Amino acid sequence: MEAKHYRDHLLASVKSIDLILQGRAEAAIASARRSYEVAVEVGDENLVGAALSDLGSAFVLAGRGEETVSTLADWLSSSSDPYVSFRLSQSLANHYRFLEEPDLAKHKRYSSQAYDHAERTSLVVSRACARHEIGYAFLAEASFQAAQELFYDALRLLRKRPERSIMIPPYLATLGFSLSQSGDHAEGVRVLCHSVGMARSEGVPSNELPPRIYLASAMLDMRRPRDAEFHLRVALRLDRFVSLGASWAPKILHLLGDALKMQRRSREAFDIFRKLQTDFYPEQEGLAEILMEVEARRRIAVL
């Protein structure tokens, strides 16, 4: 292998990973394609597998994970390298988690595989990522204690690599959400506020958006609808500038309508629910009226 080829692949791979962490989907796809092309030119199967995982993660971020999922699964079935197998499993787990209707069984299967492969490496960041991903699986099952142990452990590992500080706000966000959903609202809100503060200080909107939504959910649980409304209106602005595949706007609008209902601002709540119906569910006639009648929903799906 020529040193230049390896260097070109490494630079493109590092760039695509950084772009994924920043939530810049299309730029990440372009960089990952370059990484993949160099890997194919080199002819090293492990490099190709790693490059495919970058490409798969970028497509998942853009909401187009189905374009690479079968290729990733094929490469995973033939890979013998623990790191490459981890990366491929992680990308597949992300794909099934970020579907409009998440496939929780497949997500758990691939996140478990990613965890097993990561444990066979000595790479701190890989082991942290694997713990965080399988923590989602436990969170989706409402196994809060198991999820929180994994999230705390993932953060402990990540803090050993300060150059990856950009990854900490999303990890704090899922931990805070889990704490809040398990009933520890005070600690959940504290952790979520820390996540928002870190994301803002680093200037990464894609990291600020989820904890804002989780904070709003916690505030609704705590019967603080005005605070929830504040975070949701910030989240709506952020959603316009964040490239994270499918828009978060439907969940934001649903929660915002609930926050307005809890404040007895019925006309405004109806207008928000109508916008939700018109923009995202036009085939569901009468949705706005139904949402006005049902009890305010204070739980949101794990993402």
N, C-alpha and C positions, 0 to 999 in steps of 0.2 A: 504494500500500500504506500503510495506516495504521500510524503508529509503534507504537501500542499492540499491534497484531497481531504485528508483527515482534518486539517485545520479549517478548510472551507465548510465541511460538514459540521464540525463542532461549533463554529461561529454562527452558522445558520440555525442550528438546533438551540443554542443558548438564546439567540434572539427570539425565536418562535416561542420558547417557554416564557420568556419575559413578557412578550406581547400577550400571551394567554393570561398571565397573572394580572396584567393591566386591563383585561377585558376588551382588547382590541382584536376582534375576531377576524376581520378580513385581512388585516396586516399580518396576523398570526398565520393564516392559511397560506399567504404568499411566501412567507419565510419558511414555513414547514415544507412547502412544495420544493423550495430550493434545497433544503436539507435532504429531502427524499431523493431528489435528482442526483445529488452528489453521492449519496450512499449507493444508489444503483450503479452509478458510474464506477465507483470503487469496487463494487461486487462483494462487499462484506455483509453477510446475512444479518449479523447482529446490528450493524449500523442501519440497515434497511428497516429492521424491526423497530428500533428506537425511533427512527424518522417517521415511520408509519404511526407510532403512538402520538408523536407531536401533531401529525396531520389529523389524526382522529380527534384529538382533544380540541384542536382549532375548529374542526367542523362541528363538534358538539357545541362549542361556544357560540357558533353562528346559527345553531338550530338546524344543522344539516347532518347530524350524526349518522343517519341511515345510509349516507353515501359511502361510508367507509367501514361500517360495522362488520360486514361479512369478510372483508379482507383482514381486518384486525383479528377476528376469530380464527381464521385460517392460519395466520402467522403464529398466533398464540398456541395452537394445537401442535405446531412443529418446533416451537422454540425450546431450547435447552438451557438458555442463559437466564439466570435468576433476575437480573436487572431488566433485561428486555421483556421477560415474561411479566414482571411487575408492571412495567410501563403499559404494556398492551392490556393487561387485566384492568388496570386503573382507568384507561380510556374507555373500555367497554362498560365498566361500572358507571362512569359518568354519563355515558350515552343513555343507559336505561334509567338513571335517576332524573335526567333532564327532559325525558319525554313529556309531552303534554299530559299524558296519563302514565305516570311512572310505572315501570314493571319492577315491583319491589323484589320479587323472587329472583329475577335475573340480576338485579343490582346487588343483592346480598351474595349471590353465588360468585360473581366476579370480584366484588370487594373482598370476599373471604380469600379468593385466590391471590388477589393483589397483596393481602396481608401475609399470606404464607410465603410468597415469592420475596417480598421485601425483607422478611426475617432471615432469609438466606443470604442477604447482602449485608455489608457493614455500613451502608449509606444512611446517614442520620435523616436527611430530608425525605428519602424514600420511605423509611420506616414511619416517619411522622405523617406523611400523606396517606399511607395505608391505614394507620390507626384512625385518622380523621374520616376516611371514606367508610370504613366498616362501622364507625360510630353513627353515621347517618342511618345505616341499616337498623341498628338497635333503636335509634330515635324514632324511626318510622313505625316500629313495633311498640312504642311507648315503654321500652326498657330503659328508663331514664338513667338509672344508676350505672348500668353497663356502658351506655353511651357517654356519660360524663367522665367516667374513668378513662375511656379512650381519648376523649377530647383533651382532658388535662395532661395525659401522657404525651399526646401529639404536640401540645404547646411546650411542654418541658423539653422535648427533643428539638423543636424548632428554635428555641431560644439559644441553643448551642451554636446556631448558624446565623449570626446577626445580619449577614449579607442577604438573608432571605426574609427580612422583616416584613416585606410586602405581603407575605403569606399569613401573618399573624392576625390582622383584622378579621378575615373571614372565619378563621378558626375560633376567635373570640365570639364571633356572631353566633355560630352554631352552638357553642357552649352556653352563651347567654340565653338563647332561645330554649335550649333544653332545660336549663334551670327554671326559667319562667313557666314552661309548660308543666314541669313537675311540681309547681306550686311555690317555689322559692322566688317570688317576684322581686324582692328587694335585691338579692344577689344577681338575679338575671338582668335586671335593669342596670345595675352597676357595671356588669361585664359588657353589656351592649353599648352603654355610653362610652366605655373605654374603647370599644371597637370603632365606634363612629369617630371619636377623637383621633385615633391613630390614622384612620382612613383619610380624614380631612387634612391632617398634618402632612401626609404623604401625597396628597393631591390625586388620589385614585378613586374616581366616582364609582367604579364597579364594586369596590370594596365597601363603600358607604351605603349603597342601596339596600342590601339585605338587612343589616342591623337596624336601619331606619324602619323597615317594615316589621321586623320582629319586635322592636320597641313599641310600635303602634299596637301590635297584638297584645303585648303585655299591659299597655296602658288601658286597653279595653277590658281586659280581665280584671284590672284594678279599679274599674269604673272611673277612669280619668279620660273621658272622650275628647276634651279640648286638647290635651297633650297628644293624644293619638292623632287627632286631626292635623296638628302641627307637623308631626313626623311624616304623615302620609302626603301632605302637600309638598314637602321637601322631596319625598321619594318620587312623586309624579314628575317633578322637574328633572331629577336625576335620570329617570327612566328614558327621557328623550335623548340623552347623550351617552348612554351606556349600551355597548354592544354585547349582550349576553344571550344570544339566541332568541327564544321566545320572550316577548315583553312581559314584564311584571305588572303591567298596567291593570289587567283584569283583577288580580288579587288586591292591588292598591285601591281600585275603585270600589270593590266589594267592601273592604274594611272602612273606607272613607264614608260610604253610605251608612254603614252601621254606626260609625262615630257621630254622624249628623243625626241619625235617628235617636241615639241615646241623649242628644242635646235637645230633643224635641223640635228639631229644624226639619220638619217633614217635607216641605216643598223642595228644599235643597237636596235632601236625601233622595227624593224621587228623581230629581234631575240627574243625580250621579248614577243611580241605578239605570235610568233610561239611557245614559251615555254608555254604560257597561253593556247593555243589551244591544244598542245600535252598532257600536264599534266592534264588538267581539262575538255576540251571540244573536245575530239578526234573525235566525230561524226560530228562536225561542220566543214566540209571541207571549206577551203578558208577564215576562220575567221581572220587569221592574215592579209590577203590582204584587207579584208573589213575594219578592224580597222585602217589600214594605210590610207585608203581613207577618212574616216569620220573625222569630226572636233573633236579635242581633247575633251574628256569628262572631265568636271571639277566638276561633282557632284557625290557623292556616296550615296549608300543606307544607311538609318538609321539603326544602329545595336545596 
